Amino acid sequence: YQRRVRDAEQGDMDAQETLGECYREGKHWTWGEKFTKDLKKAIHWYQQAAKQGSPVGLYWIGIYSEDGFEMEQDSKYAFECFSQVITSKGEYQMFGHFYLGFLYHEGHGVVQDQKKALEQFEKFTSSEKAEGTLSQWKAFAYFDDESLLQFRVGFLYKNGLCGFDKDYSDAVKYLTKAAEQGHCNAQICLGSCYENGEGVDKSSKIARTLR
């Protein structure tokens, strides 16, 4: 374990990515070491990896920047991160397309553009792993502590994207779970549901408290 930490400190990108994952997920006994979830430490190692162009590091720093988890909320920086992620190959390229689609759809960090949003979502769904990924998101969104997946699933139900039928009731269900855990984008989307009476009784008062 100490050797791998030393490797990460000396700039080994793989070690930095792995330490980020271990602290993010609280993995146990990786490299013979018991890890406790620590988002600040996870972000530190992802930032170090991102500086070297790691798609893993860039993706997670993009997530935390957009959502304001233990970092200053910065949608423009998130957009820059995801724009770099999609130049890579593999599953993180696919995830990068999803989040660029979200940013264009909502106008976060970039001028709102529904056409570009759909283009990014189409690139996401055209990936050979997209169908399995969406099924996995649905399955794990049932767990109480999966705010990230609950937000994604709720957002897709709300807008009828990526093969999801528009369903405001399901959107509210998942967005509420994520919002209760402090997911800021879930709170914004849920506020929109209350503002427009989508799946809930219309209430501008509740909408204001969520935005």
C-alpha positions in Angstrom: 0.0 0.0 0.0 2.7 2.5 1.0 4.6 1.8 -2.2 1.5 2.5 -4.3 0.8 5.8 -2.4 4.5 6.7 -3.0 3.9 5.9 -6.7 0.9 8.1 -6.8 2.8 10.9 -5.1 5.5 10.6 -7.7 3.0 11.0 -10.6 1.9 7.4 -11.4 -1.5 8.1 -13.0 -2.8 4.6 -12.5 -2.1 4.7 -8.8 -3.7 8.1 -8.6 -6.9 6.8 -10.3 -7.0 3.8 -8.0 -6.6 5.8 -4.8 -9.3 8.1 -6.0 -11.6 5.2 -6.5 -10.7 3.6 -3.2 -11.5 6.8 -1.2 -14.6 7.5 -3.3 -16.2 4.1 -2.8 -14.6 3.2 0.6 -13.2 0.0 -0.8 -11.9 -2.5 1.8 -8.6 -4.2 1.7 -7.4 -2.9 -1.6 -3.6 -3.4 -1.6 -4.0 -4.9 1.9 -5.4 -1.6 3.3 -8.8 -0.8 4.7 -10.2 2.4 3.1 -12.9 4.6 4.6 -14.9 6.9 2.3 -13.3 10.2 2.1 -14.4 12.5 -0.8 -11.8 15.1 -0.1 -9.0 12.6 -0.5 -10.7 11.1 -3.6 -10.9 14.5 -5.2 -7.2 15.2 -4.4 -6.1 12.0 -6.3 -8.5 12.5 -9.1 -7.2 16.1 -9.5 -3.7 14.8 -9.7 -4.7 12.2 -12.4 -6.7 14.8 -14.3 -3.7 17.1 -14.6 -2.1 14.3 -16.6 -5.1 14.0 -18.9 -6.7 10.9 -17.2 -10.3 10.5 -18.5 -11.1 8.9 -15.1 -9.8 11.9 -13.2 -11.3 14.4 -15.6 -14.7 12.7 -15.4 -15.0 12.7 -11.6 -13.6 16.2 -11.3 -16.3 17.2 -13.8 -18.9 15.6 -11.7 -17.8 17.2 -8.5 -17.4 20.6 -10.1 -20.9 20.5 -11.6 -22.6 19.2 -8.5 -20.5 21.2 -6.0 -19.5 18.1 -4.0 -16.5 19.2 -1.8 -15.5 21.6 -4.6 -16.6 25.0 -5.6 -19.6 24.7 -8.1 -18.2 25.5 -11.5 -20.2 24.4 -14.5 -17.8 26.0 -17.0 -15.0 24.0 -15.6 -17.1 20.8 -15.6 -17.9 21.5 -19.3 -14.1 21.7 -20.0 -13.5 18.5 -18.2 -16.2 16.5 -20.0 -15.1 18.0 -23.4 -11.7 16.4 -22.7 -13.2 13.1 -21.5 -15.0 12.5 -24.9 -11.7 12.6 -26.7 -10.7 9.4 -24.9 -11.9 5.8 -25.6 -14.0 3.5 -23.5 -16.8 3.9 -21.0 -15.7 7.2 -19.7 -16.0 8.7 -23.2 -19.6 7.4 -23.1 -20.2 9.0 -19.7 -18.7 12.2 -21.0 -21.2 12.4 -23.8 -24.0 11.9 -21.3 -22.9 14.8 -19.1 -22.2 17.1 -22.0 -25.8 16.4 -23.1 -27.0 17.4 -19.7 -25.0 20.6 -19.6 -26.2 21.6 -23.1 -29.8 20.6 -22.2 -29.8 22.8 -19.0 -27.5 25.5 -20.2 -25.0 24.9 -17.4 -21.5 26.3 -18.2 -22.5 26.7 -21.8 -25.2 28.4 -23.9 -28.3 26.2 -23.8 -28.6 24.3 -27.0 -31.2 21.4 -27.3 -29.8 20.3 -30.7 -26.3 19.8 -29.3 -27.8 18.2 -26.2 -29.6 15.6 -28.3 -26.4 15.0 -30.4 -24.5 14.2 -27.2 -27.3 12.0 -25.8 -27.4 10.1 -29.2 -23.6 9.5 -29.0 -24.1 8.2 -25.5 -26.9 5.8 -26.5 -25.1 4.6 -29.6 -22.3 3.2 -27.4 -22.4 -0.6 -27.3 -22.4 -0.5 -23.5 -25.2 2.1 -23.2 -28.1 -0.3 -22.8 -26.4 -2.3 -20.1 -25.4 0.9 -18.4 -28.9 2.4 -18.3 -30.3 -0.9 -16.9 -27.6 -0.8 -14.2 -28.5 2.8 -13.4 -32.1 1.9 -12.9 -31.3 -1.1 -10.8 -28.9 0.7 -8.4 -31.0 3.8 -8.2 -33.3 1.9 -5.8 -30.5 2.0 -3.1 -30.8 4.9 -0.7 -27.3 6.2 -1.0 -27.0 6.3 -4.8 -27.8 10.0 -5.3 -25.8 10.2 -8.5 -27.7 7.4 -10.2 -31.0 8.6 -8.8 -30.4 12.0 -10.3 -29.5 10.5 -13.7 -32.6 8.3 -13.8 -34.9 11.0 -12.5 -33.6 13.5 -15.1 -34.1 11.0 -17.9 -37.7 10.2 -16.8 -38.4 13.9 -16.5 -37.3 14.7 -20.1 -38.0 11.4 -21.9 -34.4 10.9 -23.1 -32.1 8.0 -23.9 -34.9 5.5 -24.4 -36.8 6.5 -21.2 -40.5 7.2 -21.6 -41.4 10.5 -20.1 -42.8 9.8 -16.6 -43.1 12.6 -14.2 -44.1 10.4 -11.3 -41.0 8.3 -11.5 -39.0 11.5 -12.2 -40.2 13.0 -8.9 -39.6 9.7 -7.0 -35.9 9.5 -8.0 -35.2 13.2 -7.9 -36.6 13.5 -4.4 -34.3 10.7 -3.2 -31.3 12.4 -4.7 -32.4 15.9 -3.5 -32.8 14.7 0.0 -29.1 13.7 0.0 -28.1 17.2 -1.1 -27.6 16.6 -4.8 -27.9 20.1 -6.1 -28.9 19.3 -9.7 -31.5 17.0 -8.5 -32.9 19.8 -6.3 -33.0 22.1 -9.3 -34.8 19.5 -11.5 -37.2 18.7 -8.7 -37.8 22.4 -8.2 -38.8 22.6 -11.9 -41.3 19.8 -11.3 -42.9 21.7 -8.5 -42.9 25.0 -10.5 -44.7 23.3 -13.4 -46.8 20.8 -11.6 -45.0 17.8 -13.2 -45.8 14.7 -11.1 -46.6 16.8 -8.1 -49.1 19.5 -7.0 -47.9 22.8 -8.4 -46.1 24.8 -5.7 -44.0 27.9 -6.4 -43.1 28.0 -2.7 -41.6 24.6 -2.6 -39.9 25.2 -5.9 -38.2 28.3 -4.5 -36.8 26.3 -1.5 -35.3 23.8 -3.9 -33.6 26.2 -6.3 
